[in-house]
Amino acid sequence: MFTLPPELEAFQTRIRTFAREKIAPQAAQIDRTAEYPKAIHHLLAGEGFMRMVSNPEPGPTRFLARAILIEEVAYASAAVSMIPMVNELGCTPVQLFGTQDQKAHVLEGVANGTMFASYGLTEPQAGSDVAALQCRAEKAGEDWIINGEKSWICNVRQPGVCVVFARTGVQGARDALTAFLVPTDARGFEITGAEPTLGLRGSPTFNFQLNGVRVSSAQILGRPGDGFRVAMMTLNHTRPAVAAQALGIARAAYDAARHHACTRKTFGQLLIEHQAVGFMLADMHMRIRAARHLVYEANLLLGEKTGGDPVASSTAKCFASDTAMQVAVDAVQIFGGDGYSTNHPVERFFRDAKVTQIYEGTNQIQRMVIARRLATAEPG
Ligand SMILES: Cc1cc2nc3c(=O)[nH]c(=O)nc-3n(C[C@H](O)[C@H](O)[C@H](O)COP(=O)(O)OP(=O)(O)OC[C@H]3O[C@@H](n4cnc5c(N)ncnc54)[C@H](O)[C@@H]3O)c2cc1C
């Protein structure tokens, strides 16, 4: 069993209690109405949980603490866990590459819940293939003018800033992209539609256009041409958070399935006493145990070294999200017909689990990241 240091165990108890009391009772309703849970966002900020992702105290276990936060919130509601997760995705480039002014403005705003930080990388023609993005920024004196389109950007309708990645150099060059901090109420920043999604309902995802959005050089993160590095370094930091979200969803599905298997009888026996069902639960349990170790390891490695270990980050993201999907599918099966009913939460876990295999780099991309490094790694 993975043993947490005492201070993290105390934190785990605190966030678990909070999530079960304040979030879990609303999870089904949030999913049904697909309404953004603003009141819970304020509660998370009020408890200091948003600061843990935007402006955490330095220390070797800060990423592990973040993972525990996201895991426990995702156990209660994957949609709500997107509030700290997406803000972290938007804040990480600022933490890693921001100036003191940028940090003071964005990280504090997110910590106190008055600002949302989103991450604008994906475009209709560029998801996995980041280098293909078309959004362009042209220099205009001391300023830059951005034109283009972004798709699938979480929560960008909330007041705040979006880290927009735009082309500033020729396609194919390593320094072709630049990251800009763009206020979501900037002139020319226009939301063009919301994606109707399978799961994560209550965490809205939007498409938007940048029509001649003017930004100053002071809004660049790092230097012009650093954009690809900003994007990849950010994902190395945030993939272990997606892994933690997947772990939370997997645990929720497993707990529901185990409880059902220990209470429902068929042929005079509890479901768990039928070997076929017992073995399914054993596999679910094993996968979750293994995923927990990978998730906690990747998050601990981030605390040891900026950027952590990209193989550990991708491994944790890929394994934990595959685990969440498999466990959720099996949970639906163990519930039988009830598993297919929206009166029971397992179909929600199933819908929510799927996305963890897709965003922040699909699991095919994670396997590519791992395989590339293996080509030059030491044996073992
Ligand atoms: C709910 C949700 C929220 C999101 N939030 C954000 C956000 O806030 N910000 C943001 O920037 N993006 C966001 N995304 C976008 C997400 O990161 C992309 O959808 C993802 O990276 C995949 O890109 P794509 O959809 O263009 O798929 P594609 O790149 O078109 O890939 C399609 C399929 O082909 C596979 N594939 C592609 N290339 C290869 C290859 N070389 N080898 C093997 N297989 C390959 C992929 O794995 C995938 O299965 C979000 C997506 C979703 C669904």
The ligand as an SDF file (V2000), in Angstrom:
LIG
                    3D

 53 58  0  0  0  0  0  0  0  0999 V2000
  -13.7140   17.5200  -23.3410 C   0  0  0  0  0  0  0  0  0  0  0  0
  -12.4750   18.0430  -24.0030 C   0  0  0  0  0  0  0  0  0  0  0  0
  -11.8410   19.1290  -23.4690 C   0  0  0  0  0  0  0  0  0  0  0  0
  -10.7110   19.6620  -24.0960 C   0  0  0  0  0  0  0  0  0  0  0  0
  -10.1080   20.7790  -23.5670 N   0  0  0  0  0  0  0  0  0  0  0  0
   -9.0810   21.3730  -24.2260 C   0  0  0  0  0  0  0  0  0  0  0  0
   -8.5370   22.6090  -23.7540 C   0  0  0  0  0  0  0  0  0  0  0  0
   -8.9750   23.1650  -22.7230 O   0  0  0  0  0  0  0  0  0  0  0  0
   -7.5350   23.1780  -24.4660 N   0  0  0  0  0  0  0  0  0  0  0  0
   -7.0320   22.6140  -25.6030 C   0  0  0  0  0  0  0  0  0  0  0  0
   -6.1180   23.1960  -26.2030 O   0  0  0  0  0  0  0  0  0  0  0  0
   -7.5310   21.4410  -26.0750 N   0  0  0  0  0  0  0  0  0  0  0  0
   -8.5460   20.8180  -25.4230 C   0  0  0  0  0  0  0  0  0  0  0  0
   -9.0810   19.6330  -25.8970 N   0  0  0  0  0  0  0  0  0  0  0  0
   -8.5870   19.0860  -27.1600 C   0  0  0  0  0  0  0  0  0  0  0  0
   -7.8050   17.7920  -27.0080 C   0  0  0  0  0  0  0  0  0  0  0  0
   -6.5690   18.0270  -26.3960 O   0  0  0  0  0  0  0  0  0  0  0  0
   -7.6970   17.1670  -28.4070 C   0  0  0  0  0  0  0  0  0  0  0  0
   -8.9930   16.7190  -28.7610 O   0  0  0  0  0  0  0  0  0  0  0  0
   -6.7130   16.0050  -28.4440 C   0  0  0  0  0  0  0  0  0  0  0  0
   -5.3910   16.4640  -28.2720 O   0  0  0  0  0  0  0  0  0  0  0  0
   -6.7900   15.2220  -29.7690 C   0  0  0  0  0  0  0  0  0  0  0  0
   -6.7380   16.0500  -30.8610 O   0  0  0  0  0  0  0  0  0  0  0  0
   -7.8540   15.9260  -32.0140 P   0  0  0  0  0  0  0  0  0  0  0  0
   -9.1860   15.9470  -31.3620 O   0  0  0  0  0  0  0  0  0  0  0  0
   -7.5780   16.9660  -33.0280 O   0  0  0  0  0  0  0  0  0  0  0  0
   -7.6480   14.4930  -32.6190 O   0  0  0  0  0  0  0  0  0  0  0  0
   -6.6450   14.1180  -33.8370 P   0  0  0  0  0  0  0  0  0  0  0  0
   -5.3270   14.7130  -33.5790 O   0  0  0  0  0  0  0  0  0  0  0  0
   -7.3290   14.3950  -35.0930 O   0  0  0  0  0  0  0  0  0  0  0  0
   -6.5510   12.5350  -33.6380 O   0  0  0  0  0  0  0  0  0  0  0  0
   -7.6060   11.6690  -34.0170 C   0  0  0  0  0  0  0  0  0  0  0  0
   -7.2000   10.2340  -33.6520 C   0  0  0  0  0  0  0  0  0  0  0  0
   -6.0110    9.8670  -34.3790 O   0  0  0  0  0  0  0  0  0  0  0  0
   -4.9860    9.4820  -33.4820 C   0  0  0  0  0  0  0  0  0  0  0  0
   -3.6940    9.9610  -34.0010 N   0  0  0  0  0  0  0  0  0  0  0  0
   -3.3930   11.1920  -34.4570 C   0  0  0  0  0  0  0  0  0  0  0  0
   -2.1230   11.2540  -34.8580 N   0  0  0  0  0  0  0  0  0  0  0  0
   -1.5860   10.0190  -34.6300 C   0  0  0  0  0  0  0  0  0  0  0  0
   -0.2940    9.4260  -34.8250 C   0  0  0  0  0  0  0  0  0  0  0  0
    0.7460   10.1470  -35.2850 N   0  0  0  0  0  0  0  0  0  0  0  0
   -0.1330    8.1260  -34.4930 N   0  0  0  0  0  0  0  0  0  0  0  0
   -1.1580    7.3970  -33.9870 C   0  0  0  0  0  0  0  0  0  0  0  0
   -2.3970    7.8960  -33.7780 N   0  0  0  0  0  0  0  0  0  0  0  0
   -2.5960    9.1960  -34.0920 C   0  0  0  0  0  0  0  0  0  0  0  0
   -5.3290   10.1560  -32.1550 C   0  0  0  0  0  0  0  0  0  0  0  0
   -4.7400    9.4680  -31.0680 O   0  0  0  0  0  0  0  0  0  0  0  0
   -6.8470   10.0690  -32.1760 C   0  0  0  0  0  0  0  0  0  0  0  0
   -7.2400    8.7850  -31.7450 O   0  0  0  0  0  0  0  0  0  0  0  0
  -10.2020   19.0660  -25.2710 C   0  0  0  0  0  0  0  0  0  0  0  0
  -10.8300   17.9310  -25.7980 C   0  0  0  0  0  0  0  0  0  0  0  0
  -11.9590   17.4160  -25.1850 C   0  0  0  0  0  0  0  0  0  0  0  0
  -12.6260   16.2230  -25.7950 C   0  0  0  0  0  0  0  0  0  0  0  0
  1  2  1  0
  2  3  1  0
  2 52  2  0
  3  4  2  0
  4  5  1  0
  4 50  1  0
  5  6  2  0
  6  7  1  0
  6 13  1  0
  7  8  2  0
  7  9  1  0
  9 10  1  0
 10 11  2  0
 10 12  1  0
 12 13  2  0
 13 14  1  0
 14 15  1  0
 14 50  1  0
 15 16  1  0
 16 17  1  0
 16 18  1  0
 18 19  1  0
 18 20  1  0
 20 21  1  0
 20 22  1  0
 22 23  1  0
 23 24  1  0
 24 25  2  0
 24 26  1  0
 24 27  1  0
 27 28  1  0
 28 29  2  0
 28 30  1  0
 28 31  1  0
 31 32  1  0
 32 33  1  0
 33 34  1  0
 33 48  1  0
 34 35  1  0
 35 36  1  0
 35 46  1  0
 36 37  1  0
 36 45  1  0
 37 38  2  0
 38 39  1  0
 39 40  1  0
 39 45  2  0
 40 41  1  0
 40 42  2  0
 42 43  1  0
 43 44  2  0
 44 45  1  0
 46 47  1  0
 46 48  1  0
 48 49  1  0
 50 51  2  0
 51 52  1  0
 52 53  1  0
M  END
$$$$
